[in-house]
């Protein structure tokens, strides 16, 4: 059984007060290191979702287990972080409107993204809008079930891009020094390997995994020469897939630990959308133009040339190839990979940290993420 952990000695978010409610047996403690609220920068468009507890189809089915609360809180934190990074992409390369307010766009960056696919601005906008809705719903849902929502506003201290079009506000994530794991591109095309069985996979773009590169222009100086801004857009295209394949796996990984059927419904419903995101970005990554950045040597190979381009590694092979699952003695099946649940939350934090998303964050920020992940990984079905 998942045991409750008290957070009495961990600092609460400045200027906010946790909602007060009586604790019931088996309920999560009300004194949390994260206070009530939604993320700064989410915009007025989120207001209808922020407290929409009355809109749920059926009344709460009772107090959540501590484990289910921990799982939901971890995913709420992950969605807040995803929202932060997607907002940065949308400000410079997406569509800015009442659904996703903020920023005014960067013409040359947007053109470079459109060289990959003319619909990239719309796709970036829609992915951003989805993540906004996810974290807002999860926080409202936690409150509707008598649990503490997640607020990371205290850690919005990283600098914004200085390129024209970006808002100058504090960020949770850093898109300007990324080390991107592109092995998902080969993993989903393999018919003989599965990371859950210990298999390793080659990088689609080895340079992205070996260095540190921007996925958005750091300033207007990055808008030229053409091959440089195109390489930045290419980096973003692969980063989109890297982020969304993580959510595609993480929801089913954590769902295996859920007790409450309504929480399971939330996990499965959100996980399916993450898979739709990943399918889109898997497709777009195959369109990145082969190019070498003259400013830093970053090279994007032609994904239709050897060692790519064969039957398993074709750029347009975007639906998961059937592969080994559970046991290599069973027939192959087309699956999400990985889905092994052990260490799923702490593994996700480690993956995002290695990505470079949190460069410049405080020690306290990392302690908060570690605590949320550890709590989620300790959850068990009751």
Secondary structure, DSSP 8 states (H G I E B T S, - for coil): -------TTS---TT---------TT---S--SS-S---TT--GGGHHHHT-GGGSSS---S---HHHHHHHHHHHHHHHHHHHHHHHHHHHHS--SSSS------HHHHHHHHHH-TTHHHHHHHHHHHHHHHHHHHHHHHHHTT------GGG--B----STTS----BSS--SSB----THHHHTT-SS--GGGT-----SSHHHHHS-B-SS-SSGGGG-SHHHHHHHHHHHHHHHHHHHHHHHHHHHHHHTT--SHHHHHHHHHHHHHHHHHHHHHHHHHTT---EE-TTT--EE--TTSTTSSSTTT-TT--S---B--S-TTS--B---S----TTHHHHHHHHHHHTTTTTT--HHHHHHHHHHHHHHHT----
